[in-house]
Amino acid sequence: MSPHPAHPDEPVNVALVGAGPGDPGLMTVRGLALLRRADVVVYDRLVDPRLLDEARPDAIRVFVGKASGAHTLPQREINALLVRHAGRGRRVVRLKGGDPFVFGRGGEEAEALAAAGIPFEVVPGVSSAVAVPAYAGIPVTHRGTASSFAVVTGHEDEAKGEASVDWARLATAVDTLVVLMGTRSLPQIARALLDAGRRPDTPVALVRWGTTDAQETVVGRLDEIATLPAAVRLAPPVVIVIGDVVALRERLAWFGGAAGVGEAAAESPRAPSLAAR
Ligand SMILES: C[S@@+](CC[C@H](N)C(=O)[O-])C[C@H]1O[C@@H](n2cnc3c(N)ncnc32)[C@H](O)[C@@H]1O
């Protein structure tokens, strides 16, 4: 395949590359090409290890993964790392789960590179916000059911200066709510949505490790989901989908078996390998 016409193969010092949500087959062609020729790969926790095998054997691999609540490297040090390697003339791929600009702090890294005068490009990735619901058989919009969706963080940290989410306004303004990083705050989120008028029987799906062999889904009503034992035990990474589209899963769950309401279903491993794609 010839290089993307919008990206002639000129050397770009840093590429902020979306690795997709888990299944390595969801990496973009452009991202893979850059990864294969990178001198340095700086990667996160949610990046599938099979993708790292695509880098040159002699490429420097730097893990800067962030598990929830336990940051391996502060963001400013990640920024400095990118600037330092690029300043030494190395082709750097900053490989991030999903899309770099969807709750990925890619914007901050781009700002740091721009401030340092380092050329960079952004390779968007398949975001978990849409791909994880899709692998659970949930279209985030559906004719006659949902004509809008919002992607929201459930992890608000005032200390970090993040803007707070107005759950009360979102409750009835948007048909489908997709919440990332929301497992811990699920009880508060559900309460806020119910208080603001969202129907108690609105279906909710929690999808853990979506698009991977370990994908697991729990479904329940908005007014009960936070108390279901199967939901309570789900640890991140989880995408929460709130809205009537969740019910479509009964017919559209194509990746493993469908979970019953309020039950977790360990879904069969069907994530194809990169080589198979
Ligand atoms: C820091 S955000 C990064 C989102 C990423 N940039 C994207 O576009 O998908 C991390 C959160 O994304 C969600 N997430 C990412 N990959 C996931 C997966 N395979 N299954 C379920 N949730 C996932 C979870 O909510 C997780 O806590």
The ligand as an SDF file (V2000), in Angstrom:
LIG
                    3D

 27 29  0  0  0  0  0  0  0  0999 V2000
   -7.3550    7.1240   30.1000 C   0  0  0  0  0  0  0  0  0  0  0  0
   -8.7600    6.5340   29.2480 S   0  0  0  0  0  0  0  0  0  0  0  0
   -8.0830    6.3920   27.6270 C   0  0  0  0  0  0  0  0  0  0  0  0
   -9.1280    6.2670   26.5530 C   0  0  0  0  0  0  0  0  0  0  0  0
   -8.5130    6.0430   25.1880 C   0  0  0  0  0  0  0  0  0  0  0  0
   -7.7360    7.1750   24.7830 N   0  0  0  0  0  0  0  0  0  0  0  0
   -9.5490    5.7190   24.1290 C   0  0  0  0  0  0  0  0  0  0  0  0
   -9.7820    6.5220   23.2040 O   0  0  0  0  0  0  0  0  0  0  0  0
  -10.1150    4.6420   24.1950 O   0  0  0  0  0  0  0  0  0  0  0  0
   -8.8250    4.8830   29.8330 C   0  0  0  0  0  0  0  0  0  0  0  0
  -10.2300    4.3430   29.9170 C   0  0  0  0  0  0  0  0  0  0  0  0
  -10.6860    3.9690   28.6300 O   0  0  0  0  0  0  0  0  0  0  0  0
  -11.5660    2.8730   28.7520 C   0  0  0  0  0  0  0  0  0  0  0  0
  -10.9920    1.7310   28.0250 N   0  0  0  0  0  0  0  0  0  0  0  0
   -9.9340    1.7580   27.2110 C   0  0  0  0  0  0  0  0  0  0  0  0
   -9.7410    0.5610   26.6360 N   0  0  0  0  0  0  0  0  0  0  0  0
  -10.7210   -0.2500   27.0940 C   0  0  0  0  0  0  0  0  0  0  0  0
  -11.0910   -1.6030   26.8720 C   0  0  0  0  0  0  0  0  0  0  0  0
  -10.3970   -2.3860   26.0370 N   0  0  0  0  0  0  0  0  0  0  0  0
  -12.1640   -2.0960   27.5010 N   0  0  0  0  0  0  0  0  0  0  0  0
  -12.8820   -1.3410   28.3420 C   0  0  0  0  0  0  0  0  0  0  0  0
  -12.5730   -0.0520   28.6130 N   0  0  0  0  0  0  0  0  0  0  0  0
  -11.5280    0.4910   27.9820 C   0  0  0  0  0  0  0  0  0  0  0  0
  -11.7140    2.5820   30.2290 C   0  0  0  0  0  0  0  0  0  0  0  0
  -12.8120    3.3330   30.7110 O   0  0  0  0  0  0  0  0  0  0  0  0
  -10.4050    3.1160   30.7550 C   0  0  0  0  0  0  0  0  0  0  0  0
  -10.4830    3.4030   32.1300 O   0  0  0  0  0  0  0  0  0  0  0  0
  1  2  1  0
  2  3  1  0
  2 10  1  0
  3  4  1  0
  4  5  1  0
  5  6  1  0
  5  7  1  0
  7  8  2  0
  7  9  1  0
 10 11  1  0
 11 12  1  0
 11 26  1  0
 12 13  1  0
 13 14  1  0
 13 24  1  0
 14 15  1  0
 14 23  1  0
 15 16  2  0
 16 17  1  0
 17 18  1  0
 17 23  2  0
 18 19  1  0
 18 20  2  0
 20 21  1  0
 21 22  2  0
 22 23  1  0
 24 25  1  0
 24 26  1  0
 26 27  1  0
M  CHG  2   2   1   9  -1
M  END
$$$$
